[in-house]
């Protein structure tokens, strides 16, 4: 007991000592929290009757020079007095919101020992007399659908008076430490009150503020500021944040040029998925780049990529690990080939990273990249959601409605067609999502809404099997499209973890040359399960393999075809009598087809690509119960193909790969 009492005394002494001699870190931390709270909750400040930015710039020198707790609290008191008197409410305001709708409304910090009792009383007065009101600092964007990404702010929420949080270009007018803190305070409080996903962060948002007020105070040049802001944004754990964390001056970006190699993270390795560099082939593994292992590169890059999960993080690293800032930069590389042998290369970074080589890659089967929808072998419908346009939805459905299965490929970014598809296919009205929407009249709180699609008693619903393909490329609207189409009764999702960044985006400039964004709408399944960071969970988990990439074999699509009843992974066997074999497989110059134990006089044999387009056909005669044929494949591009045999009134399908 005596030890416990001594520990309590020491603890209280430590708290009092902190209150008497606050560090600069503590002073800046609490100033940010007080300033942001008053900004959104005080009756004069939330209605913009006070120039609150100017008040902070006048307060910060007092905060810095405060040598004691009293002097620090005097500075806070001066700032609070600048807000004017809080309007005293005469009506009762019950706190009836459930906990999940007020996660960002936190009052505990007001009682911190660092804040003097009179300052706490003023903050409590603001808190107790606040009533929801139209807030001049934040609105819901009524023009969200038409706002372009070149605007200084936009998306689901607008911050009209914070448009460009710090109205300077850091290259031409590098801000002093007070203006840098103003920039940080604005950004931190926007995220504190309006990010619906703060509760799933790896590092608490308060901790991020505490850890970065001093680095922001001492950062000395534009490039270092950019890197600091990027590291702070990474703590949001949101792939949308990375997508909008861009400098308007491309000299800040950590990589613009790269060799012509496209990477994919497969089997725990960074694997070449596509290459135009001599001697480097699909399926090869990157071992070293400029003397660093890929694990070392991953560790060095991780602090600069906001991501909700490892799946999307490694996609970002695949895109950037080989990037360099300067055109023509030499890059040394050690690559492991399919036999396990290592080879050294010296490559030049001569291709800009937004070249179509990097943006126009579509799995092992590039022939899928150009179609919108088609009928695949086994009479299975296939829809490339990245190409399907809104105007084509009805025609697509008319063409595929009678198919026994339709595969919706969402390993891409769709064009807003899933809503129309759901309305055509659902058998009736179905709830497919629940949203948490920020209440801009009551910062830090949310209200819940529900999304439904379909029509009552749909006269022509789809009755076949719905299959959805997904992977780490499936992000944002693609993930929500998975939810919409996946609400079809019996739908099956095939593939791997998606990006975990669902929901409408809000973006804004931090300075003229720095921009950021975040997922500002919380998205949940009807049962309450969240999609943020988790992504869309597949029913059948399938990953690509090195061998599949090497042989242009799309394992995810193969699994979908198997689910659809198209047995492509093994030779088709009917009653142990009919055997169709295609060899060699993978093919190079020729593919031979052997058909045994058939009664037919002849067989019709067709070679198609994955879209069902007929490339070659022939009729082969039966000789002693055996039919043999061959196709010259020398002129075919590398990829996956199908051999379709019609004999004995049946159709047999065999998949082959061309190297």
N, C-alpha and C positions, 0 to 999 in steps of 0.2 A: 504493500500500500504506500509506504514511504517513497519507494522508487517512482510509483505512478504519480504521486503528488509533485515530486521534483520534476518529472517530465512535463507535467501540465504547467508548472511555473516557468520552466525553460521555454515551453511553446508560447505561452502568453508574452513572455519577455521578448521573444523573437518577433512576435506580431507587433508589439509596441515599438520595438526598435525600427521595424520597417516603416511603421507609421511616422516615426520621428525623423528618420533619415531616408526618404524614398530615393531610389536610384532613378537615373534618367529613363531607364527602360520601364520602370513602374509608372513614372509620371506620364510618359507618352502613351502607355497602354490605357490607363484610366482616362486620360484626356480624350482619347479616341472614342471610348465607350460613352462617356458623358456627352460629347459633342454630337455623336450619331443619334443617341437617344433623344436629345432635345430637338434635333433636326426633324425627326419624324413624329414626335409626340407633343411638343409644346404648341399651344394654341396660336402664338404669334409666328413662330419659326416655321411650323408645318404649313402655314398659309403664306409664307414668303413675305412677311412684313418686316423681316430683319435680314440684312445681308450676312448670312451665317458663315459664309466662307471668309469674309473679311474679319469677322469676330475671331475666328480661329487663328488667322494670321497675326492678329494683334495679341492673342493670348499665348501663343507658343513661346515667344521670348520670355514672358513671365514664368512660364512653366520651366523653361530651361534654367533660368537663373535662380529658381526657388531652392534654397539651401536647407529647408526643413519641411516637415509635414504641414505646418501652419502656412508657410509661404506658398507651398503648392496648392493647398486648399483655398487660400486667398485668391490665387489665380483662377481656380475653377469657379469660385464665387463671383469674381469679376465677369467671367464668361456667362454665367447663369443670369447675372443681373442685366447683361446686355440683351438677353432674350426678352426682357420685360416681364410684367406680371402674367402668370398663368391664369386663364379664364377659369373661374370656379364654377363647377357644374352644380346645378340644383336638382338634377334627376339621378335616380339610382340606375347603375349599369351592372347587371348581373354577369358574372363570369361563368357562363354555362358551356363554353366550348370544350369538347373532349380534348384529351392531351395531344393526340396526333394532329390536331388542327391548330395548335399554338406552340409547336416545338421551338419556333424561333423567337418566341416572346419570353425572354428570360429576365427576371428581375433580381436574381440572387446577388449579382455583383454590386448592387446598390448598397448592400450591407457590408462591403469590404472594409477592413480596418484602415486601409489607405485613405478612405474618404471620411472627412470630419462629420460630426453629427449634424451641423447646420447645413452642409452640402447634401447629406443624405435626406434631410427634411425637405429641401427644395426639390430633389429628385422624386421623393415620394409624393409631394404635392402634384407634380406633373403627372405621375403615374395614376394617382387616384382620381384626378379630374379629367383625364383624357376621355374623349368620346369619339367614336369613328367619324371621320370627316373627309371631305375631298382634300387630298394632299397635293400640294403644288409640285412636289419633288418626283412623284411617280404616277403614271397612268397606265392603263391597258391600251395597247396600240390598236386603234380602230382601223389603221391602214396597213396592218401587218402583211396582208396578202400582196400588196403592191410595192412595199418598201424594198429597195434594192440593197444588196450587201455593201454597196459603196457609200451608203449613208453613214453618218457618224454614230447613229444609234438606231435600234429597231428590233423587230421580232415581237415576242409576246408582250413585253413590258417596255415602256419608254421612261426615260429620265430626262425630261425636257430641259430643266434648268441645270442639269449636270452634263449636258451635251458637250463632250470633250471635258473630262473631269479636270484636266489641267490644260488650259487653252494655250499651249505652246508647242513648238517642235523642239525636242530635246537636243537635236543636233545644232540648231542655230541659236538656241537660248536655253542652255542647260539650267534647270531650276535649282534654287538654293534649298537648303534642308527644310525650311518651313514649308515651301511650296511642294516639296516631295512628300512631306508628311500629310499635307492637305490632299494630295493625290491618293496616298495610301488610305487615309481616313475615309475618303469618299467611297473608294472601291470596297474596303473592308465592310463598311456599314451597308452598302447595297447588298452584298452577299450575305451579311449577317441577318438581314431582315427579309430578304426576298428569294433566297435560294431554298427551294423546298427539300433539298437533299442533304442539308447540313448534318442530319442525324446519322448518315452513313459514311461520314468522312473517316479516314484512317487517323488523321490528326485533328483534334478539336479545333474549330475555327478560332476560338479565343487563343489557343496556344500558337496558332499561326501568326496572329497579331503580335503576341508577346515576343515571339522569337524573331520578328522582322522589323520592329520599330527602330532598333539600333542600326542594323544593316542599312535600312532606308536613310537613316540620318547621316551615315558616313560614306555612302556610295558616291564615287567621285567623278564618273564620266558616263556619257550616254550608253555605251556598249555594256558597261557593268550594270547600269540601271536596267537595261533591257533583260539581262540575264537574271537579275534579282526579281523583277516583276514576273518573269517566266517561272522561276522556282516557286514564287508565292502562288501563282495561278495553278501550278501542278497540285497543290494541296487541296484543290477543289475535287480531285478524283473524278473528272468528268471529261469524256472524249470530246464533247462539244466545246469545252473550254480550250483544249488543244487546237481544235479546228479553227477557232477564232483568235488565238493568241498569235497575232501576226504583226510585224512591224511594217508600216507603210513605206519604210525605207529598206529595200531588200538587202542593203549592206549589213543589216542586223541579223539576217537569217543565217542559221548555222550551216546551211548547205544549199547550193543551187545546182551544181553540176555533178554528174556521176558517170561511171562507165555504163555501157548498155547491158546491164544485168538486172533482172527482176527477181527479188528474193521472196521466199515464203517460209514461215517457221513451221517445220515438219519434224516429227519424231525427236523433239528436243534439240534440233539443229536448224541453222539458217541455210536453207536449200535453194539452189538456183532453180527457178521455175521457168525462166525464159532468158535466152542469151543471144547476143549478136557479137560477142567477143570470141575470137578464134581460140579454140582449144578448151572452152568452158561450155558445158552442156547441161540441159535440164536434168535434175537429179544429183548433180554435183553438190558438194557441201563446202561452204566457206569456213576455213580453219583460222586464218590470220588475215587481218587487214592492217597494213602499216605497222606491223609488229605486235599488234594487240589481238588477243583471242576475241571471238564474238561475245563471250561472256563478259570480258572486260569492256568491250564497246557497249554492251547492254547496260552494265552498271554505270558507266560514265554518262550515258544519254538519259537514263531513267529520270533523273531530277528535272528534266526539261520537257517531259511529255505528260500532260494531265491525261489520265486514263482511269477508267473504272475497274478494269480487270487486266490480267496478263495477256489475254487474247488480243485485245485491241492495242495494248502497249507494244507487243511484239510486231504487230502490223506496222505501227509507226516506226519502229526501229528498222524493220525491213526496208522501209521507204527512205530512211535517212542515214543508215550506217555507212553507206559508201559515198554520201554526198560531201562535196567540198565547196568552199566559197569561191574559188578562183577557177576560171575556165582553163582547161588544159593541165590542171594539177596532176602530177604523177602519183599513182597509187599502187603500192606493192600488195600482192595477195597470194596466199597459199590456199589451194583448192584440192579437195579430195575427190577423186573420180569414183566411178561405180565399182572398181576393183579394189578400192581402199588405198590406192597409190596417191601420193601428194605431188602437186605440180605448182611451180612458182610462176607468177605473172607480174608484169609491170604494165599497168593500164593507165589510160589518160581519161580524166573526167571532162569529156567534151560534149555531153548531152545534157541539156537543161531538164530539170526534173519534172516539168509539166509537159514534156514531149509525149506524144501519143504512145510511144513505146512503153511508158510506165503507166499511163492512164487507160490504155486500150487492151488490157490483159484480161482474159476471161477463162480461167481455169485451164485444165489441160486441153480443152476442146475449143480452140479459137473460132470454130465454125458456128458456135452458139452465140457469138458476139454480135452477129449482124441480124438475127431474126427477132421477130416479136412473138410469134407463136407458130407452132407446127404440130403435125402428128408424127410421133416417133414410132419405131417398130413396136409390134404388139398392139397397135392401135391405141397408144397412150398419148394423151394431149400434153404439150409442153408449152409453158409461157415464160418468156424472158421478161421479167417485170422491169428491168432496166431500160428496155426498148419499147414496151407497150405504151401507147399513147392513149389519153382519155378518149379521143374520138374513135379509137379502135376497139374499145371494150365490148360493145354490143356485137360487132362482127366476130371477135374472138370467141365470145360465148356461144354464138350461133354455130360456129364451126366445131367447137369442142364439147358442146353440151351432152352429146350422146356417147362420148368416150367413157370407158369404164373407169378411167382415172385421169386426173389432170395434175401435172407437176408444175408448181409455181416456184420459179427460181428467183430467190431474193438475195443471192450473193452479189448484190449490186445496189444501186440507188434508184428506186422507182420514181414514177412521174405522177404520183397522186391518184392512181387508178384503183387502189384497193377498196375505197369506199363504194365505188360504182360496182365493182366485182361482187362485193358483199351483198349489195342490194339485189343483184341479179341472181345470186346463188343461194342465199339463205332461204330455208323453208318458211321462215316467219321472222318476226322482229326478235333480235337477239342482243342482249347486252354484251359488249366485248371489252369494255374498259371502264375504269373509274379514275377520275382526275382530282388532284389537289391543286386548286387555283389560288394564287396569292390574292388576298383581300387588300387592295391598295388603300382602302379607307382605314385599315387597322393593321399597320405594318407589323410583320412577324406572325401573322395568323393567316389561315387558309380556309376555303370552303370547298366542299366536296360536290362534284357533279358526275354525271353518268353518261356514257356514250352508247347509243343503240344504232343498229343498222338493220335493213331488211324491211319487208312489207308483210302485212298480215295475210296469211293464206296465199302465199306466192303460188301462182298457177304453174310456174315452170322452174322450180328449184332444181339445183344439181343434185343427183342421187348417187353419183359415183364416188370413188375414193379421191380425196383431196390430199396432196402431198406437198410440203413446203421445204425448200432447200435453204440452208442458212450457214453462215460462218462469220468470221471476225469482220468481214467487209459489211455485214448487215448492221446498219447503224441508223438511228433516228427514225425517219419516216419508214425506212425498210423494216425496222423492228416493229413499228406500229402496224405496218402492213401484215407482218406475221401474225399479230394479234387479231386483226380484222379477218383475214382469211382463215386463220387457225381456229376461229370460233365456229366454223362449219362443223356440224356433227361428224365425229369420227375422223377429223383431220389429223394427219400425222406429220410431225416436224422432224426433219432429217438433217444432220450435219453437226456443227459444233457451236460453242458459245459465241454469242453475238456481242456487239460493242458495249451494251449496257448504258446507252445514252439516248433514252427515249424522251419524248415530250418536246414541246415548242421551245425554241431558243430565244434568248435575249442577248443582244450584243451592243457594245458601246465602246467608244474610244477612252482610253486612260489619258493619253496625250494626243496631239495631232498625228504622231507617228507610231503610237502603240494602241492596239485594239484587243478586246477580250470578249468573252461570251460565256453563257452557262445555260444549262437546261432549267428553264424557269417554270415548267409545268410538271408536277408530279404525276407519274403514270403507273397505274396498278391494274392487275387483273380484277375481274368482278369479285373474286374471293378475298381480295385485299393483298395478294402477293405483289411485291414491288418488282419493277423491271430495271430500276436504276442500279448500275454497276453489275447486276446479275445478268442482264440481257434476257433473251428469249431462250428458254430451256428446251433443247430438242428431246423428242420422244425416243429417237434412235440416234445415238451418238456415233458419228462416223468422221474420221479424220483422213485427209490425204496422206499418202506415203511417198517416200523417195522413189520407190519402184513405179508407183502410179504416175508420178510426174515424169519420170524418165520415159515411160511408155505411153504417155498421153492418155492415161486411164483415169477417168473421173470416178473415184470410189463413191462419192456422195450421190452422184447421179445413178450409178449402178445400183446402190441400195434402194433408191426411190423406185427404179424400174422393177427390182425384185418385189418390193412391197406392192407394186401395181400388178403383180402376177406375170411379169415378163422375166423368166429365168435366164439371165444372161451370164451368170458367173460360172456355170458348168454346162457341158454339152446337154442338149435337150434329149431326154430319154422318154419314150412313150411305150409303156408296157414291156420294157427291156428288149424291144425288138428293133426300134429305129435309133440309130446313133449317127449324129452329124458331128464331124470333126473338121476344124479349120486349122491348118498348120503351114509353115511355122507361125507361131504367135508369141511375140510380135513378129510381124512380117517386114521384109525389106524390099526385095525385087518381085516376089511372087507369093501368093497365098493359094494353097491347095485345099480343095474341099472333098472330103470323103464321106459318102452316104451309104451305109450298109443296111441290109435286111429290109429293103423296101419292095413292094409289089408293083409299084407304078412302072409303066413303060419308060417314062422319062421324068425328069424333075426340072422345074423352073427355078433358077438360082439367080439372085439379085445381090449386088453389093451397093449399100447406101452409106451416106454419112450420118451423123447423129441427128440431123434434122429430118431424115427420111428421104432426102433427095437421092434419086437413083443415079448411080455413077456408071455401073456396068451391069449387064445381064446376059445370060445365056441359058440354053436348054441342053441338058446332058442326058445321054441314053443309059438305060439300065443294062448292064452286062453281067449276067450271072448273079443277080441280086445285089450288085454293087454299082454305085454311080460315082464317077470321079470327074472333077472339073478344076480349073485354076483361073486366077485373075492376075494380070500383070499390074503390079502396084507401084512400079517405079516412079510414075508421074504423080502419085498421090502425095499430098502434104502429110507430115507427121500428125497423128491424131488417132481417134477412135472411130471405128467403122462397124457395120453390121453385115453379116452374110445371112440372107433370108432364103430359105429353101421351101418350096411348095411341092409336096409329093404326098401321094395317098390321101388326098383331100385335106391334108393338114399343113400348117405352117410351122417351121422350125427356125429359130433365130440363134445365131452365134455371134458373139462379139469378138472383134479382133483389134489389135493395135498396130499402127504403122510407125516404124522408127524413122 
